Amino acid sequence: MKKILLSVLVVFAAVAGLSAQTADEVINKYITAIGGADKWSKILSLKVEGQIEVQGLAIPFTMQAVHMKGMRVDAEFQGNKIIDITTPTKGWSQNPLMGKSSLEAITAEELKSKLDELDVQDEFVNYKEKGSTVEFLGKEEEEGTSYNKVKLTTKNGNEKTYYFDLVTNLIYKEETTTKQQGQEVKASVKYLDYKTLENGIKMAFKSDMGMMMMVTNKVTINPTIDETIFSGN
């Protein structure tokens, strides 16, 4: 019985090792395609300017982030200021269109789902050191194109499934399931229009979320950011 059990364990260990190895192969090709881990590891702050396109409207936004310290998004729609702030311990949001006329603290559950966004160096760069795990889910075809599927589980417990293009090695789609106000919310984002920036890294300049499209117009790498903007005051 012990020998049989040992054999079974060896088989499962081999399968698990194969999954991790295959996932790492996909991830390594992706990291190379977006410019390499060395260049991404040197990004300590980021500023993104663009617009959200929804129902024929274009809502301008500015995102400012300091790696693992804070992220703030500012937008304005019809005179209404929309603000979203995330830090490792707290988060706030203001959206008059949703009944929030001033900054209000978000719930612990909402904060947990947003913590991964504080990583401006791409989640797959040095993912092991960040406490994340990966699993290769095989290949899947969508609209005539085959993709490698990899599941990423972050140290915060957030699970995401990524689809990697077999030709470009870039991420085509991301699927997530998060909890908001006690309800599970599924989301899917397609990453399009990849461009190479001045420091050699590559980023998607369009994020198709189905009902809306986020379009990036300008990216500033390592800008000086006053961290008091993350205070929630």
Short mmCIF file of the C-alpha atoms (twelve columns), coordinates in Angstrom:
data_MODEL
# 
_entry.id   MODEL 
# 
loop_
_atom_site.group_PDB 
_atom_site.id 
_atom_site.type_symbol 
_atom_site.label_atom_id 
_atom_site.label_alt_id 
_atom_site.label_comp_id 
_atom_site.label_asym_id 
_atom_site.label_seq_id 
_atom_site.Cartn_x 
_atom_site.Cartn_y 
_atom_site.Cartn_z 
_atom_site.pdbx_PDB_model_num 
ATOM 1   C CA . MET A 1   0.000   0.000  0.000   1 
ATOM 2   C CA . LYS A 2   2.817   2.388  0.897   1 
ATOM 3   C CA . LYS A 3   4.528   1.703  -2.430  1 
ATOM 4   C CA . ILE A 4   1.284   2.350  -4.316  1 
ATOM 5   C CA . LEU A 5   0.704   5.566  -2.383  1 
ATOM 6   C CA . LEU A 6   4.279   6.655  -3.063  1 
ATOM 7   C CA . SER A 7   3.856   5.949  -6.777  1 
ATOM 8   C CA . VAL A 8   0.661   7.997  -6.871  1 
ATOM 9   C CA . LEU A 9   2.360   10.877 -5.077  1 
ATOM 10  C CA . VAL A 10  5.276   10.752 -7.508  1 
ATOM 11  C CA . VAL A 11  2.887   10.908 -10.467 1 
ATOM 12  C CA . PHE A 12  0.969   13.868 -9.037  1 
ATOM 13  C CA . ALA A 13  4.218   15.627 -8.135  1 
ATOM 14  C CA . ALA A 14  5.418   15.168 -11.706 1 
ATOM 15  C CA . VAL A 15  2.157   16.559 -13.089 1 
ATOM 16  C CA . ALA A 16  2.329   19.549 -10.736 1 
ATOM 17  C CA . GLY A 17  5.939   20.136 -11.736 1 
ATOM 18  C CA . LEU A 18  5.021   19.973 -15.421 1 
ATOM 19  C CA . SER A 19  2.222   22.511 -14.885 1 
ATOM 20  C CA . ALA A 20  4.539   24.938 -13.116 1 
ATOM 21  C CA . GLN A 21  7.266   24.460 -15.700 1 
ATOM 22  C CA . THR A 22  4.870   25.014 -18.599 1 
ATOM 23  C CA . ALA A 23  3.373   28.068 -16.906 1 
ATOM 24  C CA . ASP A 24  6.848   29.488 -16.341 1 
ATOM 25  C CA . GLU A 25  7.719   28.929 -19.983 1 
ATOM 26  C CA . VAL A 26  4.662   30.932 -21.044 1 
ATOM 27  C CA . ILE A 27  5.389   33.653 -18.485 1 
ATOM 28  C CA . ASN A 28  9.068   33.940 -19.417 1 
ATOM 29  C CA . LYS A 29  8.167   34.419 -23.082 1 
ATOM 30  C CA . TYR A 30  5.631   37.060 -22.082 1 
ATOM 31  C CA . ILE A 31  8.117   38.971 -19.921 1 
ATOM 32  C CA . THR A 32  10.622  38.952 -22.777 1 
ATOM 33  C CA . ALA A 33  7.917   40.213 -25.157 1 
ATOM 34  C CA . ILE A 34  7.086   43.199 -22.907 1 
ATOM 35  C CA . GLY A 35  10.699  44.288 -22.556 1 
ATOM 36  C CA . GLY A 36  12.251  42.058 -19.911 1 
ATOM 37  C CA . ALA A 37  12.196  41.852 -16.123 1 
ATOM 38  C CA . ASP A 38  15.183  44.169 -15.681 1 
ATOM 39  C CA . LYS A 39  13.455  47.139 -17.341 1 
ATOM 40  C CA . TRP A 40  10.168  46.548 -15.542 1 
ATOM 41  C CA . SER A 41  11.881  46.201 -12.165 1 
ATOM 42  C CA . LYS A 42  13.238  49.724 -12.535 1 
ATOM 43  C CA . ILE A 43  9.737   51.233 -12.691 1 
ATOM 44  C CA . LEU A 44  9.011   52.798 -9.299  1 
ATOM 45  C CA . SER A 45  6.206   55.166 -10.284 1 
ATOM 46  C CA . LEU A 46  3.824   55.575 -13.183 1 
ATOM 47  C CA . LYS A 47  1.473   58.179 -14.600 1 
ATOM 48  C CA . VAL A 48  -1.113  57.262 -17.219 1 
ATOM 49  C CA . GLU A 49  -3.359  59.744 -19.017 1 
ATOM 50  C CA . GLY A 50  -6.214  58.663 -21.222 1 
ATOM 51  C CA . GLN A 51  -9.950  58.364 -21.556 1 
ATOM 52  C CA . ILE A 52  -12.801 55.967 -20.914 1 
ATOM 53  C CA . GLU A 53  -15.045 55.583 -23.949 1 
ATOM 54  C CA . VAL A 54  -18.593 54.532 -23.137 1 
ATOM 55  C CA . GLN A 55  -21.867 55.020 -25.031 1 
ATOM 56  C CA . GLY A 56  -20.309 57.543 -27.384 1 
ATOM 57  C CA . LEU A 57  -18.804 59.583 -24.556 1 
ATOM 58  C CA . ALA A 58  -15.119 60.109 -23.757 1 
ATOM 59  C CA . ILE A 59  -14.308 60.613 -20.066 1 
ATOM 60  C CA . PRO A 60  -10.712 61.786 -19.485 1 
ATOM 61  C CA . PHE A 61  -8.756  60.288 -16.589 1 
ATOM 62  C CA . THR A 62  -5.335  60.471 -14.963 1 
ATOM 63  C CA . MET A 63  -3.827  57.592 -12.996 1 
ATOM 64  C CA . GLN A 64  -0.833  58.141 -10.707 1 
ATOM 65  C CA . ALA A 65  0.853   55.293 -8.845  1 
ATOM 66  C CA . VAL A 66  3.897   54.692 -6.666  1 
ATOM 67  C CA . HIS A 67  4.947   51.048 -6.631  1 
ATOM 68  C CA . MET A 68  3.297   49.191 -3.737  1 
ATOM 69  C CA . LYS A 69  2.566   52.456 -1.898  1 
ATOM 70  C CA . GLY A 70  -0.452  54.057 -3.512  1 
ATOM 71  C CA . MET A 71  -2.556  54.583 -6.610  1 
ATOM 72  C CA . ARG A 72  -4.947  57.404 -7.439  1 
ATOM 73  C CA . VAL A 73  -7.306  57.805 -10.389 1 
ATOM 74  C CA . ASP A 74  -8.934  61.159 -11.143 1 
ATOM 75  C CA . ALA A 75  -11.670 61.641 -13.734 1 
ATOM 76  C CA . GLU A 76  -14.360 64.213 -14.443 1 
ATOM 77  C CA . PHE A 77  -17.731 63.732 -16.089 1 
ATOM 78  C CA . GLN A 78  -20.209 66.554 -16.648 1 
ATOM 79  C CA . GLY A 79  -18.637 68.578 -13.867 1 
ATOM 80  C CA . ASN A 80  -18.600 65.653 -11.434 1 
ATOM 81  C CA . LYS A 81  -15.200 64.745 -9.992  1 
ATOM 82  C CA . ILE A 82  -14.566 61.021 -9.706  1 
ATOM 83  C CA . ILE A 83  -11.686 59.899 -7.468  1 
ATOM 84  C CA . ASP A 84  -10.405 56.451 -6.576  1 
ATOM 85  C CA . ILE A 85  -7.527  55.952 -4.102  1 
ATOM 86  C CA . THR A 86  -5.875  52.703 -3.056  1 
ATOM 87  C CA . THR A 87  -3.095  52.144 -0.499  1 
ATOM 88  C CA . PRO A 88  -1.845  48.912 1.135   1 
ATOM 89  C CA . THR A 89  -4.071  49.486 4.180   1 
ATOM 90  C CA . LYS A 90  -6.943  51.744 3.105   1 
ATOM 91  C CA . GLY A 91  -8.899  52.923 0.104   1 
ATOM 92  C CA . TRP A 92  -11.351 55.705 -0.731  1 
ATOM 93  C CA . SER A 93  -13.698 56.546 -3.553  1 
ATOM 94  C CA . GLN A 94  -15.735 59.534 -4.656  1 
ATOM 95  C CA . ASN A 95  -18.330 59.294 -7.394  1 
ATOM 96  C CA . PRO A 96  -21.309 61.687 -7.336  1 
ATOM 97  C CA . LEU A 97  -22.950 59.583 -10.043 1 
ATOM 98  C CA . MET A 98  -23.093 56.725 -7.515  1 
ATOM 99  C CA . GLY A 99  -24.231 58.900 -4.623  1 
ATOM 100 C CA . LYS A 100 -20.753 59.546 -3.227  1 
ATOM 101 C CA . SER A 101 -20.289 63.326 -3.285  1 
ATOM 102 C CA . SER A 102 -17.112 63.181 -1.173  1 
ATOM 103 C CA . LEU A 103 -14.352 60.676 -0.451  1 
ATOM 104 C CA . GLU A 104 -15.651 57.642 1.417   1 
ATOM 105 C CA . ALA A 105 -13.667 54.685 2.746   1 
ATOM 106 C CA . ILE A 106 -14.142 51.453 0.816   1 
ATOM 107 C CA . THR A 107 -14.757 48.112 2.520   1 
ATOM 108 C CA . ALA A 108 -11.993 45.642 3.391   1 
ATOM 109 C CA . GLU A 109 -13.411 43.291 0.768   1 
ATOM 110 C CA . GLU A 110 -13.223 45.959 -1.926  1 
ATOM 111 C CA . LEU A 111 -9.700  46.894 -0.861  1 
ATOM 112 C CA . LYS A 112 -8.540  43.284 -1.114  1 
ATOM 113 C CA . SER A 113 -9.690  43.089 -4.741  1 
ATOM 114 C CA . LYS A 114 -7.745  46.263 -5.578  1 
ATOM 115 C CA . LEU A 115 -4.435  45.641 -3.777  1 
ATOM 116 C CA . ASP A 116 -2.848  43.935 -6.788  1 
ATOM 117 C CA . GLU A 117 -3.185  47.190 -8.736  1 
ATOM 118 C CA . LEU A 118 -0.456  48.730 -6.563  1 
ATOM 119 C CA . ASP A 119 2.109   46.633 -8.443  1 
ATOM 120 C CA . VAL A 120 3.238   48.853 -11.337 1 
ATOM 121 C CA . GLN A 121 5.939   46.390 -12.408 1 
ATOM 122 C CA . ASP A 122 3.550   43.840 -13.981 1 
ATOM 123 C CA . GLU A 123 2.198   41.016 -11.862 1 
ATOM 124 C CA . PHE A 124 4.202   38.317 -13.652 1 
ATOM 125 C CA . VAL A 125 7.600   39.982 -13.181 1 
ATOM 126 C CA . ASN A 126 9.239   38.209 -10.218 1 
ATOM 127 C CA . TYR A 127 5.842   36.741 -9.322  1 
ATOM 128 C CA . LYS A 128 7.329   34.153 -6.950  1 
ATOM 129 C CA . GLU A 129 9.049   36.821 -4.859  1 
ATOM 130 C CA . LYS A 130 5.716   38.644 -4.700  1 
ATOM 131 C CA . GLY A 131 4.076   35.588 -3.156  1 
ATOM 132 C CA . SER A 132 1.987   34.624 -6.185  1 
ATOM 133 C CA . THR A 133 1.507   31.159 -7.673  1 
ATOM 134 C CA . VAL A 134 0.706   30.094 -11.232 1 
ATOM 135 C CA . GLU A 135 -0.984  27.149 -12.916 1 
ATOM 136 C CA . PHE A 136 -0.973  26.206 -16.589 1 
ATOM 137 C CA . LEU A 137 -4.541  25.509 -17.740 1 
ATOM 138 C CA . GLY A 138 -3.727  24.331 -21.246 1 
ATOM 139 C CA . LYS A 139 -4.627  25.839 -24.597 1 
ATOM 140 C CA . GLU A 140 -7.946  27.321 -25.662 1 
ATOM 141 C CA . GLU A 141 -9.172  28.569 -29.006 1 
ATOM 142 C CA . GLU A 142 -11.179 31.760 -29.378 1 
ATOM 143 C CA . GLU A 143 -12.331 33.211 -32.684 1 
ATOM 144 C CA . GLY A 144 -9.926  30.973 -34.589 1 
ATOM 145 C CA . THR A 145 -6.870  31.867 -32.502 1 
ATOM 146 C CA . SER A 146 -5.216  29.586 -29.943 1 
ATOM 147 C CA . TYR A 147 -4.066  30.891 -26.571 1 
ATOM 148 C CA . ASN A 148 -2.123  29.535 -23.612 1 
ATOM 149 C CA . LYS A 149 -4.155  29.864 -20.402 1 
ATOM 150 C CA . VAL A 150 -2.408  30.563 -17.113 1 
ATOM 151 C CA . LYS A 151 -4.078  31.054 -13.747 1 
ATOM 152 C CA . LEU A 152 -2.406  33.519 -11.385 1 
ATOM 153 C CA . THR A 153 -3.222  33.520 -7.672  1 
ATOM 154 C CA . THR A 154 -1.757  36.493 -5.830  1 
ATOM 155 C CA . LYS A 155 -0.734  36.608 -2.175  1 
ATOM 156 C CA . ASN A 156 -3.915  38.616 -1.566  1 
ATOM 157 C CA . GLY A 157 -5.946  35.589 -2.650  1 
ATOM 158 C CA . ASN A 158 -7.140  37.114 -5.915  1 
ATOM 159 C CA . GLU A 159 -7.437  34.640 -8.799  1 
ATOM 160 C CA . LYS A 160 -7.065  35.668 -12.433 1 
ATOM 161 C CA . THR A 161 -6.941  33.741 -15.684 1 
ATOM 162 C CA . TYR A 162 -4.803  35.088 -18.512 1 
ATOM 163 C CA . TYR A 163 -4.836  34.195 -22.199 1 
ATOM 164 C CA . PHE A 164 -1.426  34.480 -23.909 1 
ATOM 165 C CA . ASP A 165 -1.165  34.818 -27.692 1 
ATOM 166 C CA . LEU A 166 0.907   31.935 -29.082 1 
ATOM 167 C CA . VAL A 167 2.501   34.155 -31.744 1 
ATOM 168 C CA . THR A 168 3.204   37.440 -29.942 1 
ATOM 169 C CA . ASN A 169 3.418   35.897 -26.426 1 
ATOM 170 C CA . LEU A 170 1.458   38.941 -25.193 1 
ATOM 171 C CA . ILE A 171 -1.622  38.838 -22.973 1 
ATOM 172 C CA . TYR A 172 -4.806  38.960 -25.019 1 
ATOM 173 C CA . LYS A 173 -7.411  38.600 -22.284 1 
ATOM 174 C CA . GLU A 174 -7.780  38.599 -18.509 1 
ATOM 175 C CA . GLU A 175 -10.689 37.076 -16.587 1 
ATOM 176 C CA . THR A 176 -11.305 37.825 -12.926 1 
ATOM 177 C CA . THR A 177 -13.882 37.100 -10.248 1 
ATOM 178 C CA . THR A 178 -14.062 39.533 -7.337  1 
ATOM 179 C CA . LYS A 179 -16.480 40.215 -4.503  1 
ATOM 180 C CA . GLN A 180 -18.210 43.582 -4.377  1 
ATOM 181 C CA . GLN A 181 -20.807 44.347 -1.731  1 
ATOM 182 C CA . GLY A 182 -20.996 40.650 -0.916  1 
ATOM 183 C CA . GLN A 183 -21.659 39.615 -4.506  1 
ATOM 184 C CA . GLU A 184 -19.314 37.817 -6.897  1 
ATOM 185 C CA . VAL A 185 -18.572 39.945 -9.938  1 
ATOM 186 C CA . LYS A 186 -16.994 38.439 -13.042 1 
ATOM 187 C CA . ALA A 187 -15.059 40.664 -15.406 1 
ATOM 188 C CA . SER A 188 -13.221 40.183 -18.674 1 
ATOM 189 C CA . VAL A 189 -10.720 42.568 -20.259 1 
ATOM 190 C CA . LYS A 190 -9.102  42.293 -23.688 1 
ATOM 191 C CA . TYR A 191 -5.737  44.019 -24.084 1 
ATOM 192 C CA . LEU A 192 -5.141  45.617 -27.471 1 
ATOM 193 C CA . ASP A 193 -2.867  48.040 -29.308 1 
ATOM 194 C CA . TYR A 194 0.437   47.213 -27.619 1 
ATOM 195 C CA . LYS A 195 3.080   49.925 -27.960 1 
ATOM 196 C CA . THR A 196 6.753   50.104 -27.011 1 
ATOM 197 C CA . LEU A 197 7.662   53.001 -24.707 1 
ATOM 198 C CA . GLU A 198 10.894  54.978 -24.611 1 
ATOM 199 C CA . ASN A 199 12.483  52.770 -21.956 1 
ATOM 200 C CA . GLY A 200 11.854  49.657 -24.056 1 
ATOM 201 C CA . ILE A 201 8.871   48.188 -22.206 1 
ATOM 202 C CA . LYS A 202 5.673   47.306 -24.020 1 
ATOM 203 C CA . MET A 203 2.156   48.081 -22.771 1 
ATOM 204 C CA . ALA A 204 -1.391  47.718 -24.086 1 
ATOM 205 C CA . PHE A 205 -2.847  51.127 -24.919 1 
ATOM 206 C CA . LYS A 206 -6.426  49.848 -25.186 1 
ATOM 207 C CA . SER A 207 -8.397  47.772 -22.683 1 
ATOM 208 C CA . ASP A 208 -11.721 46.485 -24.002 1 
ATOM 209 C CA . MET A 209 -14.119 45.793 -21.128 1 
ATOM 210 C CA . GLY A 210 -17.138 45.100 -23.312 1 
ATOM 211 C CA . MET A 211 -19.407 47.966 -22.279 1 
ATOM 212 C CA . MET A 212 -16.522 50.422 -22.263 1 
ATOM 213 C CA . MET A 213 -13.024 50.929 -23.622 1 
ATOM 214 C CA . MET A 214 -10.065 52.418 -21.757 1 
ATOM 215 C CA . VAL A 215 -7.729  54.231 -24.138 1 
ATOM 216 C CA . THR A 216 -4.267  55.321 -23.007 1 
ATOM 217 C CA . ASN A 217 -2.924  58.493 -24.598 1 
ATOM 218 C CA . LYS A 218 0.266   59.079 -22.607 1 
ATOM 219 C CA . VAL A 219 2.452   57.106 -20.196 1 
ATOM 220 C CA . THR A 220 5.122   58.730 -18.010 1 
ATOM 221 C CA . ILE A 221 7.604   56.374 -16.375 1 
ATOM 222 C CA . ASN A 222 9.112   57.204 -12.977 1 
ATOM 223 C CA . PRO A 223 7.562   60.668 -12.582 1 
ATOM 224 C CA . THR A 224 7.910   62.478 -9.265  1 
ATOM 225 C CA . ILE A 225 4.624   61.953 -7.405  1 
ATOM 226 C CA . ASP A 226 3.631   63.665 -4.163  1 
ATOM 227 C CA . GLU A 227 2.513   60.730 -2.007  1 
ATOM 228 C CA . THR A 228 0.149   62.943 -0.010  1 
ATOM 229 C CA . ILE A 229 -2.335  62.488 -2.874  1 
ATOM 230 C CA . PHE A 230 -2.913  58.988 -1.466  1 
ATOM 231 C CA . SER A 231 -3.954  60.274 1.970   1 
ATOM 232 C CA . GLY A 232 -7.682  60.323 1.290   1 
ATOM 233 C CA . ASN A 233 -8.017  63.910 2.510   1 
# 
